Amino acid sequence: MHNSLPCWNPRRWYAELRHVWQDTRLLVLSAQIAAIYAAVLIPFKVGIPIIPGFVELRPANVIPIVSSLLFGPAAAWGAGIGNVIGDCFGTLGPASLFGFLGNFLYGYVPYLLWGNLGWLSSGREPMVRSWRQGVEYVIVCASASMVCAAMIGWGVELLGLLPFWLLFPAIFLNNLVMATLLGPPLLLFLFPRVRRWNLYYRDLASPAAAGERQTPSGECLPSPGSAQPAKTGSVAVSIQDFTFCPMERERPVLKHVSLDVQRGELVVLMGRSGSGKSSLCYALNGLVPQFIRGEWTGTVMVDGHSTTQSPVWQQANRVGMVFQDFETQLISTNVEAELRCALEAQGGTRGFADEESFREHVRRLLDLVGLPGLERRDPFSLSGGQRQRLVVASVLVREPQVIVMDQPLTDLDPAGRRRFLRLLAELKAKGTTIIVAGHGVEDLMEADKVCVLDEGEIAWQGTPRELLGRPDLAERYGVSPYPLAVCFQGRGTQPLPATVEEAWQLADTLGLSIVAPQLHEQDSDVVRSEPPATLLEFSNVSAYYQSGVPALSRVSVSFQAGEFVAILGQNGSGKSTLAKLCNGLLLPSEGRVAVLGKERPQTGSLASIVGYVFQNPDHQIFAETVRKEVAFGAENAGCSPGECDARVTEALQAVGLTGAEERDPFSLTKGERQRVAVASILAAKPRILIVDEPTTGLDAEESARMMTVMRALHRQGHTIIVITHDMGIVANYATRCVLMRDGTILADGPTREMFSDPELLRSAALALPPLTRFARRWGATLLTVEEVRKAWSAS
């Protein structure tokens, strides 16, 4: 089996060094090491010389040692190049060649020596946690420092610049002292994280990690069952008995998965978070097990090719992938460049007759995904839904035969979803095979097959209609049940409805109708002895991201204490811009934003009034433990240590994460990270909590848990403002809706009143949720399953 890394073997050092330039991860690591090394070196090149022009006091000299022990040969190139970059700021000359060679060896020798010192080796990971590890570390540092000093000293003497006896001890002692003093704490901090992030070089190069075995001579052989079968005609994807257990995990995330997908089929993968959907997606283009390392058995074939036989980049023309965290796929400075970059691995735009032909292709593709006229926009100035559609376009531009999409609907508004579903139908008609992972099947009724995963296994297969008509099955596997099917449960009829039209027909068959009861808005459960105070007020506010293109245009709106408000609108309508203006992340270009009557309160006091949870929680999480993350806001507010601890405990209890205090936030699921972000804001005890897309990417259970937290906070007196495209969430929780279109307020009023006007919602590219649309046949505006059940009337 060809792998993205050769098997680790000291006798193949030349192959390892060459391979750094053939592996994207290692090349990026080398560049990062070089940049960090140079950035720390440069101030000392001009600041604290020991021998002017040749040796300086260099705390940075710990970087090659630590990097070498973590990243192997990538550190050698990074250290050598980083030193040359540093020389460009004061000491560049002929001796820089020997500086490159000396630092190259300084960044390579530690990797070669650790674990290969015979009886002097500790036999453990490169950290100083025992006296034996300490002895091995000092020997490695001394050896690497000596080799580096000898190479540079010999070269400088050869050039006739300084004698060896003067330069060698200065370099040797500086390297040894800095590496010995600073290296152990750095390794203690970095090694566990590097290992957890699957970046430790010896894990990457381990045959066991890649599912390989070795001959006595060190040659890599394929694992059993990886032989390449012939093409299988109409089968586009064939997965046979595939099991995968990532490194650092005790249990497999995929277990004995077998699945055949025919050419031109649309298959939906469903299941609760952690069921294995994303891992299965990653296996379809070789990310599992080539980048996400671990032990694996079985085969995954796409278009007759094993996904473990060739590098991931070569498979991009066969398998297009849209990640759940789609923003990580955006790398260019404008939309057109993003699509151009996606073609580079195919030879760029040479397949087009001329530049105008390529641009016409880009225009057609952007029209197809609903982004016309945005060729020159910076991708990160687009809304979340627009960025998601751009990533889809960057995949389609290569015209792969198989397209895999992980949660592609999460950030799309209803109009965007309809456009996306039309796009899937067009691709399917052309014979493209499509595999979509998601938490809801309601929008994918035209799928040929649904596969429900549970604990890494395919627990159920069937059609979308079968799953929608079985709410008990959906709930069992963490999938959102179809609300209209839930309404008809217990009435002794099968099958249950899977569409609004089927629900109308079944109601007629059973002689049921809706009698509208006397209904009120969702009860806030907040007892008030006086009229609510105005907390936020916008007066004729406009905001611009670029000249002449307003994100908000003359908006006037206010928010009162104790409200539960949903801000609605299609992608790019200005919802997130409005939210960021609420807490000072953006300042208005025109108009006035007042918080508690003050136009510009101090930053510290503003954080205690308005808390903002980003659409992507990873954009605001940064600390190494959950406790530190949640405590950050309280500490900045000037709370005492005791008060901080109390607030952390209270906030984690509110979001259901008690006991996770010492965990790394980035090791949690997305739903858990979302709740950590909410807890970090709650610890500052703001009066207003703004949450951007609180349920995006969450399964049914996580969504219910998140919204239960929101409702509980609302009942405690907090003002809650949510930005969402999920009309079911709005119907179940919000008491008021602010409807936006093209940067303006289109409508503002109670939720039931807004939902009683379908035309108004359609004008903002939104649609009624199925329950409300069902009840509108009888002139009632119902919002929840409970309301529909109470309103049944038998004729």
Legacy VTK file of the C-alpha trace (Angstrom):
# vtk DataFile Version 3.0
C-alpha trace
ASCII
DATASET POLYDATA
POINTS 795 float
0.000 0.000 0.000
1.359 3.386 -0.945
1.148 5.718 2.002
1.590 9.459 2.481
4.623 8.828 4.720
7.366 6.222 4.404
7.858 3.794 7.260
10.164 5.180 9.892
13.600 3.607 9.555
16.894 5.283 10.567
18.539 3.824 7.470
16.153 5.777 5.265
17.022 9.231 6.574
17.494 10.626 3.072
14.001 9.462 2.071
12.476 11.079 5.154
14.153 14.398 4.424
13.058 14.312 0.801
9.535 13.297 1.748
8.990 16.476 3.763
8.715 18.276 0.415
6.108 15.788 -0.812
3.731 15.866 2.168
1.574 18.950 2.662
1.358 18.556 6.439
5.107 18.271 6.890
5.788 21.125 4.499
3.392 23.381 6.416
5.002 22.317 9.701
8.454 23.162 8.287
7.229 26.584 7.202
5.696 27.258 10.610
8.854 26.159 12.432
10.967 28.375 10.163
8.676 31.355 10.727
8.596 30.934 14.523
12.340 30.312 14.759
13.128 33.380 12.639
10.621 35.569 14.491
12.252 34.776 17.835
15.808 34.957 16.451
15.529 38.325 14.740
15.302 40.573 17.842
18.416 38.930 19.291
20.361 39.224 16.032
20.497 42.950 16.625
20.097 43.033 20.384
22.322 40.826 22.555
25.439 39.630 20.683
28.008 37.341 22.304
30.407 37.463 19.374
29.105 40.353 17.225
27.963 39.149 13.807
28.316 35.466 14.684
26.753 34.434 18.005
23.975 36.049 20.014
22.137 35.162 23.196
19.398 33.066 21.629
16.464 31.737 23.650
15.119 30.725 20.243
17.711 27.939 20.099
15.357 25.740 22.069
12.958 25.671 19.094
14.926 23.281 16.815
15.423 20.797 19.687
11.779 20.738 20.727
10.526 20.743 17.129
12.868 17.905 16.201
11.587 15.693 19.012
7.989 16.403 17.959
8.081 16.755 14.186
11.184 14.858 13.068
12.718 15.819 9.701
10.244 18.692 9.239
12.127 20.458 12.046
15.462 20.078 10.248
14.288 22.025 7.218
12.434 24.522 9.402
15.471 25.218 11.611
17.842 25.608 8.665
15.582 27.899 6.685
14.540 29.843 9.776
18.182 30.608 10.587
18.783 31.944 7.065
15.701 34.165 7.383
17.088 35.448 10.682
20.457 36.159 9.037
18.688 38.394 6.526
18.184 40.831 9.423
21.781 41.661 10.139
24.315 38.856 9.509
23.608 37.426 6.033
26.791 36.402 4.271
28.854 33.404 3.118
28.811 31.988 6.648
25.029 31.711 6.404
25.500 28.541 4.337
27.186 26.863 7.288
24.591 28.405 9.588
21.944 26.660 7.513
23.779 23.320 7.658
24.492 23.616 11.386
20.900 24.467 12.273
19.628 21.799 9.875
21.585 19.178 11.826
20.581 20.808 15.108
16.947 20.243 14.112
17.512 16.662 12.898
19.933 14.985 15.312
17.552 15.007 18.337
14.932 13.095 16.353
17.533 10.548 15.223
18.965 10.017 18.715
15.860 9.887 20.913
15.107 6.238 21.627
18.258 5.063 19.811
20.872 5.476 22.561
20.860 1.841 23.663
20.845 1.373 27.421
20.958 5.166 27.853
17.522 5.514 26.277
14.547 5.868 28.595
12.243 4.004 26.228
9.554 6.634 26.730
8.099 9.677 24.970
10.207 12.853 24.559
9.305 14.586 27.810
11.261 15.039 31.035
9.130 13.287 33.626
11.711 10.947 35.106
15.464 11.032 35.774
16.067 8.615 32.871
14.172 10.862 30.481
16.172 13.795 31.879
19.489 12.037 31.253
18.453 11.108 27.709
17.294 14.651 27.038
20.612 16.195 28.203
22.615 13.731 26.073
20.464 14.519 23.034
20.799 18.286 23.604
24.570 18.052 24.115
25.034 15.921 20.988
22.899 18.163 18.794
24.550 21.315 20.173
27.989 19.842 19.532
27.195 18.875 15.926
25.679 22.306 15.232
28.609 24.179 16.800
31.170 21.991 15.008
29.595 22.537 11.582
29.309 26.313 11.969
32.727 26.670 13.662
34.458 24.627 10.963
32.754 26.558 8.155
33.491 29.979 9.589
37.158 29.053 10.110
37.288 27.708 6.544
36.126 31.123 5.347
38.880 32.749 7.419
36.455 34.739 9.553
36.937 33.375 13.118
39.004 30.577 14.668
37.197 27.338 15.531
38.354 27.376 19.158
36.629 30.719 19.748
33.316 30.109 17.980
32.681 26.456 18.854
32.347 26.810 22.660
30.209 29.968 22.351
27.673 28.261 20.073
27.794 24.969 21.969
27.196 26.488 25.405
24.465 28.861 24.181
22.579 26.028 22.492
22.988 23.606 25.405
21.982 26.067 28.125
18.912 27.348 26.299
17.750 23.888 25.256
18.308 22.399 28.715
16.534 25.185 30.596
13.628 25.947 28.257
13.027 22.637 26.506
11.519 20.452 29.279
8.592 22.784 30.144
7.875 23.373 26.448
7.753 19.636 25.767
5.514 19.016 28.773
3.100 21.583 27.367
3.287 20.719 23.666
3.720 16.940 23.457
0.228 15.931 24.719
-1.403 18.413 22.354
0.684 17.435 19.345
-0.139 13.789 20.035
-3.834 14.539 20.409
-3.851 16.524 17.162
-2.215 13.591 15.291
0.895 15.616 14.410
3.567 13.631 16.286
5.952 12.485 13.560
6.716 9.029 14.926
2.974 8.326 15.058
2.534 9.604 11.525
5.399 7.446 10.274
4.451 4.359 12.287
3.476 1.358 10.149
0.926 0.300 12.780
-0.735 3.693 12.652
-1.214 3.373 8.912
-2.392 -0.197 9.068
0.864 -1.464 7.519
3.280 -4.213 8.367
7.057 -4.274 7.880
9.491 -6.781 6.546
12.685 -7.389 8.557
14.502 -5.067 6.163
12.114 -2.235 6.965
10.121 -2.374 3.742
6.467 -1.354 4.062
3.861 -3.870 2.993
0.119 -3.378 2.613
-2.177 -4.540 5.315
-4.288 -7.630 4.691
-7.306 -6.967 2.533
-5.903 -3.864 0.814
-5.252 -5.475 -2.526
-6.883 -3.533 -5.327
-9.841 -5.257 -6.987
-10.975 -4.466 -10.480
-13.579 -1.843 -11.274
-17.082 -2.920 -10.414
-19.216 -1.524 -13.225
-22.149 0.432 -11.832
-20.802 0.589 -8.266
-19.253 4.000 -7.560
-18.412 3.441 -3.871
-17.792 0.068 -2.271
-17.032 -0.198 1.457
-16.360 -3.717 2.705
-16.068 -4.598 6.403
-14.273 -1.337 7.207
-13.204 -0.736 10.816
-11.218 2.255 12.019
-9.893 3.157 15.473
-8.105 6.546 15.655
-4.942 6.940 17.650
-5.529 7.881 21.285
-9.005 6.288 21.162
-9.859 3.047 22.910
-12.890 2.188 20.779
-13.300 2.194 16.990
-15.315 5.038 15.507
-16.306 2.776 12.600
-17.046 -0.926 13.062
-17.444 -3.445 10.237
-19.126 -0.959 7.903
-20.190 -2.402 4.546
-21.995 -0.264 1.968
-22.309 -0.164 -1.835
-23.403 3.026 -3.580
-24.371 2.868 -7.250
-23.332 5.491 -9.758
-25.724 8.422 -9.760
-27.250 7.579 -6.373
-27.907 10.078 -3.591
-27.231 8.502 -0.190
-27.777 10.232 3.162
-25.779 9.298 6.284
-27.563 10.059 9.537
-27.103 9.498 13.256
-26.338 11.393 16.433
-23.060 13.258 16.882
-20.179 10.824 17.325
-21.917 8.001 15.462
-19.188 7.882 12.789
-20.701 9.912 9.923
-17.768 12.281 9.493
-15.200 9.482 9.847
-16.965 7.541 7.106
-16.932 10.644 4.894
-13.198 11.099 5.518
-12.564 7.471 4.561
-14.021 8.115 1.101
-11.126 10.343 0.002
-8.316 8.813 2.072
-8.209 11.338 4.911
-8.918 8.243 7.017
-6.428 6.641 7.541
-3.779 8.702 5.700
-4.178 11.975 7.599
-6.344 10.897 10.519
-4.159 8.033 11.677
-5.168 4.883 13.439
-5.627 1.146 13.090
-7.903 -0.035 10.316
-9.086 -3.116 8.463
-11.262 -3.662 5.408
-11.412 -1.797 2.099
-12.857 1.440 0.747
-13.058 1.659 -3.040
-14.130 4.716 -5.049
-14.529 4.327 -8.793
-12.532 1.112 -8.561
-9.581 2.722 -6.725
-8.588 2.016 -3.138
-8.610 5.234 -1.105
-5.465 4.066 0.725
-3.417 3.453 -2.434
-2.723 7.034 -3.485
-2.170 10.391 -1.744
-5.238 12.374 -0.778
-4.480 15.211 -3.184
-4.552 12.818 -6.139
-8.025 11.647 -5.145
-9.523 15.140 -5.197
-10.407 14.763 -8.885
-12.425 11.627 -8.119
-13.932 12.614 -4.757
-14.976 16.169 -3.926
-15.340 16.851 -0.202
-17.233 19.592 1.658
-16.224 19.524 5.332
-18.575 20.189 8.217
-16.169 22.983 9.218
-16.249 24.340 5.671
-14.409 27.568 6.507
-11.144 25.611 6.774
-11.375 25.023 2.999
-11.306 28.730 2.119
-7.805 30.026 1.429
-7.972 32.759 -1.232
-8.549 36.493 -1.148
-11.536 36.607 -3.495
-14.233 34.269 -4.767
-12.837 33.825 -8.275
-9.361 33.071 -6.924
-10.894 30.430 -4.639
-12.290 28.576 -7.638
-9.095 29.054 -9.614
-7.066 27.601 -6.748
-9.293 24.514 -6.692
-8.246 23.817 -10.291
-4.503 24.118 -9.688
-4.019 20.428 -8.887
-5.644 19.673 -12.270
-3.192 21.871 -14.096
-4.849 25.207 -13.469
-7.059 26.776 -16.134
-5.275 25.168 -19.073
-8.412 23.156 -19.848
-10.121 26.380 -20.954
-9.615 27.972 -24.347
-8.776 31.342 -22.818
-9.166 33.392 -19.658
-12.620 34.592 -20.682
-13.808 30.986 -21.029
-12.670 30.275 -17.491
-14.429 33.358 -16.144
-17.630 32.425 -17.954
-17.403 28.981 -16.311
-16.988 30.695 -12.917
-20.025 32.908 -13.560
-22.187 29.902 -14.474
-21.037 28.027 -11.390
-21.695 30.976 -9.063
-25.155 31.387 -10.577
-25.759 27.693 -9.949
-24.945 27.983 -6.210
-26.667 31.350 -5.768
-23.637 33.672 -5.612
-23.966 35.739 -8.801
-21.791 38.810 -9.179
-19.564 38.066 -6.163
-16.385 37.144 -8.070
-14.323 39.918 -6.426
-15.670 39.600 -2.871
-13.377 38.466 -0.053
-14.764 35.058 1.040
-14.652 36.092 4.686
-16.793 39.152 4.020
-19.603 36.776 2.971
-22.206 35.409 5.346
-21.811 31.895 6.750
-24.322 30.442 4.292
-22.673 32.194 1.356
-19.258 30.844 2.392
-20.733 27.355 2.574
-22.098 27.708 -0.969
-18.692 28.973 -2.142
-17.030 25.824 -0.796
-19.600 23.732 -2.682
-18.698 25.672 -5.848
-14.968 25.090 -5.260
-15.687 21.357 -5.172
-17.948 21.376 -8.239
-15.437 23.323 -10.339
-13.313 20.149 -10.612
-16.315 18.067 -11.741
-15.599 15.012 -9.555
-17.595 11.816 -10.118
-18.303 11.417 -6.388
-19.215 14.305 -4.092
-19.205 13.897 -0.296
-20.767 16.623 1.843
-20.644 16.690 5.631
-23.537 18.755 7.031
-23.964 20.903 3.875
-27.321 22.414 4.905
-26.383 23.735 8.353
-25.776 27.379 7.396
-28.242 27.729 4.521
-31.489 29.668 4.731
-34.676 28.013 3.340
-34.184 29.608 -0.088
-30.565 28.464 -0.097
-31.698 24.949 0.834
-34.156 24.872 -2.042
-31.446 26.036 -4.429
-29.046 23.459 -3.020
-31.595 20.654 -3.461
-32.137 21.710 -7.103
-28.369 21.568 -7.541
-28.255 18.033 -6.115
-31.023 16.988 -8.512
-29.067 18.389 -11.484
-25.874 16.621 -10.418
-27.745 13.383 -9.839
-29.315 13.629 -13.295
-25.817 13.938 -14.779
-24.756 10.688 -13.080
-22.784 12.204 -10.198
-22.762 10.068 -7.053
-23.604 12.103 -3.951
-23.167 11.170 -0.291
-24.510 13.632 2.277
-24.077 13.438 6.062
-26.638 15.272 8.162
-28.996 15.316 11.123
-32.297 15.775 9.244
-33.712 13.982 6.217
-36.793 16.171 5.738
-35.050 18.239 3.036
-33.640 15.184 1.255
-36.802 13.293 0.315
-35.375 12.500 -3.142
-32.493 10.473 -1.701
-32.237 6.878 -2.896
-31.132 5.543 0.465
-30.709 6.587 4.091
-28.096 4.898 6.286
-28.400 5.511 10.020
-25.177 5.019 11.973
-25.008 4.297 15.679
-21.746 3.838 17.602
-19.822 3.348 14.368
-22.119 0.732 12.826
-24.840 0.962 10.194
-27.861 0.332 12.392
-30.623 0.892 9.812
-31.040 1.367 6.060
-34.126 2.424 4.173
-35.768 5.277 2.291
-36.316 8.833 3.591
-40.076 8.243 3.634
-39.684 5.179 5.849
-37.528 7.082 8.363
-39.785 10.149 8.458
-42.784 7.909 9.106
-41.133 6.272 12.106
-40.508 8.961 14.759
-39.710 6.281 17.353
-36.848 5.017 15.178
-35.560 8.548 14.559
-35.525 9.383 18.277
-33.782 6.087 19.093
-30.803 7.058 16.913
-30.638 10.778 17.742
-32.288 11.957 14.507
-34.876 14.755 14.497
-38.330 13.121 14.176
-40.738 14.578 11.647
-43.120 16.691 13.786
-46.256 15.882 11.789
-45.593 12.157 12.192
-45.328 12.766 15.946
-48.715 14.526 15.889
-50.404 11.414 14.444
-48.683 8.943 16.778
-51.057 6.901 18.926
-53.969 7.098 16.473
-53.554 3.520 15.280
-52.649 4.372 11.705
-49.748 3.370 9.510
-47.852 4.648 7.693
-47.452 7.980 9.419
-47.180 11.066 7.172
-43.824 12.100 5.739
-45.013 15.349 4.099
-47.563 18.071 4.807
-49.679 16.836 1.896
-49.731 13.307 3.315
-50.708 14.741 6.733
-53.681 16.597 5.178
-54.779 13.428 3.403
-54.455 11.329 6.575
-56.416 13.908 8.598
-59.234 13.694 6.042
-59.176 9.898 6.164
-59.406 9.921 9.969
-62.024 12.654 9.984
-59.777 15.065 11.876
-59.627 18.831 11.658
-58.068 21.703 13.569
-60.171 23.926 15.795
-58.102 26.975 16.655
-57.984 27.463 20.423
-57.376 30.778 22.187
-53.585 31.004 21.919
-50.954 33.345 23.296
-47.277 33.799 22.678
-44.805 31.499 24.407
-44.901 32.321 28.140
-41.649 33.869 29.333
-42.228 32.797 32.950
-40.573 36.065 33.991
-42.529 37.906 36.661
-42.447 41.689 36.165
-43.720 44.323 38.522
-43.109 47.141 36.037
-42.833 47.650 32.257
-39.660 46.087 30.751
-36.685 48.380 30.339
-35.129 49.039 26.937
-31.666 47.470 26.959
-30.577 48.015 23.341
-31.705 50.647 20.887
-30.691 51.196 17.250
-31.486 54.561 15.655
-31.002 54.872 11.855
-27.945 52.606 11.945
-25.994 51.801 8.781
-22.882 49.634 8.518
-20.491 49.032 5.612
-17.884 46.300 5.081
-16.809 47.859 1.816
-17.508 51.237 0.296
-20.892 51.565 -1.330
-22.219 48.162 -0.197
-24.234 48.532 3.013
-24.540 45.485 5.251
-27.158 47.424 7.247
-29.140 50.390 5.944
-30.888 52.858 8.299
-32.020 50.232 10.807
-34.084 51.286 13.831
-35.037 48.620 16.376
-34.965 48.117 20.151
-34.771 45.137 22.515
-36.408 45.029 25.947
-35.493 43.176 29.113
-36.833 39.614 29.369
-37.542 39.081 25.669
-36.777 35.948 23.636
-36.152 37.328 20.142
-35.359 35.517 16.895
-33.598 37.488 14.154
-34.602 35.967 10.812
-33.596 36.509 7.209
-31.809 34.897 4.312
-28.027 34.559 4.112
-26.429 37.982 3.750
-29.458 39.917 5.007
-27.474 41.569 7.844
-28.404 39.412 10.840
-24.868 38.788 12.144
-23.890 42.393 11.442
-26.799 43.565 13.596
-25.724 41.207 16.393
-22.093 42.355 16.301
-23.181 45.962 16.578
-25.045 45.049 19.768
-21.869 44.288 21.726
-19.358 46.575 20.058
-17.592 44.032 17.843
-18.564 46.418 15.046
-19.180 50.153 15.234
-21.934 51.770 13.159
-20.874 53.676 10.053
-23.922 55.898 10.559
-26.555 56.262 13.256
-26.551 55.445 16.958
-26.466 52.226 19.018
-27.343 52.768 22.679
-26.851 50.218 25.458
-28.855 51.083 28.590
-29.242 54.561 27.132
-25.485 55.107 26.660
-24.085 55.317 23.145
-20.601 53.967 23.857
-20.183 52.337 27.268
-16.738 51.164 28.287
-15.667 47.777 26.907
-15.563 46.089 30.315
-19.041 47.220 31.279
-20.393 46.306 27.819
-19.214 42.689 28.234
-21.230 42.441 31.441
-24.343 43.684 29.635
-24.185 41.999 26.199
-22.706 38.541 25.662
-22.219 37.202 22.122
-21.756 33.532 21.173
-20.293 33.203 17.688
-21.813 31.041 14.965
-18.629 28.945 15.047
-17.616 28.379 18.699
-14.029 27.685 17.614
-13.707 31.375 16.722
-13.878 32.339 20.390
-12.496 29.321 22.267
-8.767 29.552 22.955
-7.866 28.303 26.459
-6.266 24.943 27.220
-8.970 23.795 29.644
-12.709 24.307 29.937
-12.239 25.896 33.371
-9.833 28.539 32.054
-12.053 29.229 29.061
-15.146 29.807 31.178
-13.264 31.812 33.817
-11.745 34.249 31.315
-14.724 36.610 31.163
-15.179 36.687 34.937
-11.460 37.350 35.493
-11.537 40.245 33.030
-14.544 41.640 34.890
-12.316 41.911 37.989
-13.868 39.078 40.023
-11.892 37.585 42.901
-10.580 33.994 42.529
-13.363 32.714 44.774
-16.032 34.537 42.790
-14.520 33.247 39.521
-14.676 29.646 40.756
-18.289 30.117 41.822
-19.244 31.603 38.440
-17.461 28.808 36.541
-19.316 26.172 38.561
-22.639 27.940 38.055
-22.124 28.462 34.304
-21.038 24.871 33.627
-23.957 23.577 35.645
-26.324 25.733 33.572
-25.093 24.192 30.293
-24.767 20.633 31.597
-20.970 20.365 31.520
-20.202 19.848 35.209
-17.169 17.553 35.463
-15.547 18.737 32.221
-13.517 21.510 33.897
-10.061 20.057 33.146
-10.784 18.839 29.621
-9.304 20.489 26.527
-12.203 22.359 24.857
-11.027 21.275 21.408
-11.324 17.605 22.385
-15.089 18.042 22.894
-17.827 17.546 20.319
-19.136 20.577 18.465
-22.276 20.585 20.609
-20.175 20.534 23.764
-17.902 23.298 22.424
-21.016 25.347 21.674
-22.098 24.952 25.289
-18.590 25.865 26.517
-18.857 29.091 24.500
-22.247 29.819 26.076
-20.857 29.070 29.550
-17.896 31.413 28.992
-20.342 34.218 28.243
-22.653 33.307 31.139
-19.759 33.542 33.598
-19.607 37.281 32.868
-23.331 37.409 33.808
-24.570 39.539 30.895
-28.136 40.804 30.875
-28.429 40.062 27.149
-27.250 36.830 25.527
-26.906 36.812 21.730
-26.380 33.394 20.134
-25.637 33.127 16.402
-27.103 29.864 14.979
-27.265 28.022 18.336
-28.129 24.623 16.824
-26.070 24.577 13.625
-24.338 21.220 13.178
-25.915 19.746 16.325
-27.920 16.540 16.403
-31.507 16.405 17.697
-30.481 15.644 21.279
-27.783 18.351 21.361
-30.153 20.891 19.802
-32.823 20.153 22.390
-30.248 20.429 25.181
-28.939 23.760 23.848
-32.396 25.272 23.500
-33.379 24.002 26.954
-30.434 26.013 28.280
-31.656 29.070 26.361
-35.185 28.691 27.727
-33.930 28.230 31.293
-31.816 31.392 31.034
-34.805 33.271 29.635
-36.953 32.177 32.565
-34.259 33.456 34.912
-34.710 36.923 33.417
-32.040 37.043 30.702
-32.865 38.642 27.373
-32.152 36.056 24.677
-31.518 36.977 21.036
-30.966 34.078 18.619
-30.033 34.231 14.954
-31.314 31.134 13.193
-32.665 29.646 9.970
-34.437 26.849 11.829
-38.080 27.901 11.745
-38.993 25.035 14.077
-36.688 26.484 16.739
-38.303 29.886 16.278
-41.811 28.452 16.574
-41.001 26.513 19.743
-39.020 29.126 21.676
-39.140 32.720 20.407
-41.749 35.224 21.561
-40.817 37.866 18.997
-39.329 37.881 15.492
-37.289 40.556 13.724
-37.397 39.832 9.989
-34.547 41.218 7.861
-33.996 41.592 4.132
-31.118 43.271 2.289
-29.814 45.000 5.418
-33.170 46.444 6.488
-35.922 45.506 8.959
-38.774 44.067 6.891
-41.076 43.247 9.827
-41.016 43.076 13.608
-43.631 41.491 15.844
-44.855 38.527 17.913
-43.925 35.112 16.533
-47.503 33.888 16.005
-48.441 37.083 14.217
-45.456 36.780 11.880
-46.164 33.101 11.171
-49.771 33.916 10.279
-48.513 35.736 7.165
-46.843 33.180 4.836
-46.446 35.769 2.061
-44.417 38.002 4.371
-42.057 35.134 5.187
-41.757 34.170 1.527
-40.751 37.734 0.676
-37.744 37.227 2.981
-36.901 33.831 1.382
-38.248 31.985 4.438
-40.940 29.340 4.773
-43.407 28.194 7.406
-42.397 25.119 9.410
-44.437 21.980 8.498
-46.643 22.131 11.629
-47.744 25.694 11.000
-48.268 25.114 7.287
-50.401 22.053 8.103
-52.617 23.979 10.537
-53.025 26.972 8.189
-55.407 24.823 6.093
-57.978 25.372 8.840
-57.040 29.032 9.387
-55.092 28.374 12.604
-51.516 29.469 13.339
-50.095 26.697 15.515
-46.457 26.527 16.494
-45.799 23.302 18.413
-46.722 19.616 18.431
-48.567 20.142 21.730
-50.712 22.891 20.215
-51.674 20.698 17.248
-52.591 17.770 19.491
-54.756 19.999 21.684
-56.491 21.457 18.632
-57.594 18.134 17.074
-61.308 17.840 16.510
-63.058 14.689 15.198
-65.833 15.272 12.686
LINES 1 796
795 0 1 2 3 4 5 6 7 8 9 10 11 12 13 14 15 16 17 18 19 20 21 22 23 24 25 26 27 28 29 30 31 32 33 34 35 36 37 38 39 40 41 42 43 44 45 46 47 48 49 50 51 52 53 54 55 56 57 58 59 60 61 62 63 64 65 66 67 68 69 70 71 72 73 74 75 76 77 78 79 80 81 82 83 84 85 86 87 88 89 90 91 92 93 94 95 96 97 98 99 100 101 102 103 104 105 106 107 108 109 110 111 112 113 114 115 116 117 118 119 120 121 122 123 124 125 126 127 128 129 130 131 132 133 134 135 136 137 138 139 140 141 142 143 144 145 146 147 148 149 150 151 152 153 154 155 156 157 158 159 160 161 162 163 164 165 166 167 168 169 170 171 172 173 174 175 176 177 178 179 180 181 182 183 184 185 186 187 188 189 190 191 192 193 194 195 196 197 198 199 200 201 202 203 204 205 206 207 208 209 210 211 212 213 214 215 216 217 218 219 220 221 222 223 224 225 226 227 228 229 230 231 232 233 234 235 236 237 238 239 240 241 242 243 244 245 246 247 248 249 250 251 252 253 254 255 256 257 258 259 260 261 262 263 264 265 266 267 268 269 270 271 272 273 274 275 276 277 278 279 280 281 282 283 284 285 286 287 288 289 290 291 292 293 294 295 296 297 298 299 300 301 302 303 304 305 306 307 308 309 310 311 312 313 314 315 316 317 318 319 320 321 322 323 324 325 326 327 328 329 330 331 332 333 334 335 336 337 338 339 340 341 342 343 344 345 346 347 348 349 350 351 352 353 354 355 356 357 358 359 360 361 362 363 364 365 366 367 368 369 370 371 372 373 374 375 376 377 378 379 380 381 382 383 384 385 386 387 388 389 390 391 392 393 394 395 396 397 398 399 400 401 402 403 404 405 406 407 408 409 410 411 412 413 414 415 416 417 418 419 420 421 422 423 424 425 426 427 428 429 430 431 432 433 434 435 436 437 438 439 440 441 442 443 444 445 446 447 448 449 450 451 452 453 454 455 456 457 458 459 460 461 462 463 464 465 466 467 468 469 470 471 472 473 474 475 476 477 478 479 480 481 482 483 484 485 486 487 488 489 490 491 492 493 494 495 496 497 498 499 500 501 502 503 504 505 506 507 508 509 510 511 512 513 514 515 516 517 518 519 520 521 522 523 524 525 526 527 528 529 530 531 532 533 534 535 536 537 538 539 540 541 542 543 544 545 546 547 548 549 550 551 552 553 554 555 556 557 558 559 560 561 562 563 564 565 566 567 568 569 570 571 572 573 574 575 576 577 578 579 580 581 582 583 584 585 586 587 588 589 590 591 592 593 594 595 596 597 598 599 600 601 602 603 604 605 606 607 608 609 610 611 612 613 614 615 616 617 618 619 620 621 622 623 624 625 626 627 628 629 630 631 632 633 634 635 636 637 638 639 640 641 642 643 644 645 646 647 648 649 650 651 652 653 654 655 656 657 658 659 660 661 662 663 664 665 666 667 668 669 670 671 672 673 674 675 676 677 678 679 680 681 682 683 684 685 686 687 688 689 690 691 692 693 694 695 696 697 698 699 700 701 702 703 704 705 706 707 708 709 710 711 712 713 714 715 716 717 718 719 720 721 722 723 724 725 726 727 728 729 730 731 732 733 734 735 736 737 738 739 740 741 742 743 744 745 746 747 748 749 750 751 752 753 754 755 756 757 758 759 760 761 762 763 764 765 766 767 768 769 770 771 772 773 774 775 776 777 778 779 780 781 782 783 784 785 786 787 788 789 790 791 792 793 794
